[in-house]
């Protein structure tokens, strides 16, 4: 079960970051985050952090 927590947190960060990016760019209406430049910047940063966590989790699972 090595690396599962890191993989789960990484996947969650990628999904949430993608949603924030799309909202920040104004493609999703009905939210306070819609069309706000802050979320269009924070979202990709969270996606990048999530990808790093995914990479670390996959590495931890492959190492003996």
C-alpha positions as a printed Julia matrix, in Angstrom:
64×3 Matrix{Float64}:
   0.0    0.0     0.0
   2.97   2.19   -0.46
   2.36   5.56   -2.09
  -1.45   5.33   -2.19
  -2.01   8.43   -0.06
   0.36  10.45   -2.22
  -1.31   9.18   -5.38
  -4.77  10.0    -4.05
  -3.81  13.5    -2.94
  -2.08  14.11   -6.25
  -5.09  13.04   -8.26
  -7.39  15.16   -6.11
  -5.1   18.19   -6.55
  -5.05  17.75  -10.34
  -8.85  17.54  -10.56
  -9.49  20.48   -8.21
  -6.81  22.57   -9.93
  -8.34  21.87  -13.33
 -11.79  22.91  -12.09
 -10.39  26.09  -10.58
  -8.59  26.9   -13.83
 -11.7   26.42  -15.92
 -13.74  28.54  -13.5
 -11.1   31.24  -13.41
 -11.06  31.43  -17.19
 -14.82  31.92  -17.2
 -15.88  28.66  -18.87
 -18.05  27.67  -15.88
 -20.65  30.16  -14.68
 -22.55  30.35  -11.41
 -19.66  30.6    -8.98
 -17.88  33.4    -7.17
 -14.69  32.07   -8.74
 -15.99  32.51  -12.29
 -14.0   34.95  -14.42
 -11.53  35.71  -11.61
  -7.9   35.92  -12.68
  -6.66  34.65   -9.29
  -8.2   31.2    -9.87
  -6.87  31.09  -13.43
  -3.37  31.36  -11.88
  -3.81  29.28   -8.72
  -5.48  26.4   -10.6
  -2.51  25.52  -12.85
  -0.16  25.82   -9.87
  -2.28  23.29   -8.0
  -2.32  21.01  -11.07
   1.48  21.19  -11.19
   1.74  20.35   -7.49
  -0.66  17.44   -8.04
   1.44  16.1   -10.9
   4.52  16.21   -8.66
   2.62  14.26   -5.99
   1.48  11.71   -8.58
   5.05  11.28   -9.79
   6.33  10.81   -6.23
   3.55   8.34   -5.45
   4.28   6.27   -8.54
   7.97   6.28   -7.71
   7.29   5.13   -4.16
   5.22   2.23   -5.43
   7.96   1.07   -7.83
  10.82   1.22   -5.35
  11.36  -2.01   -3.37
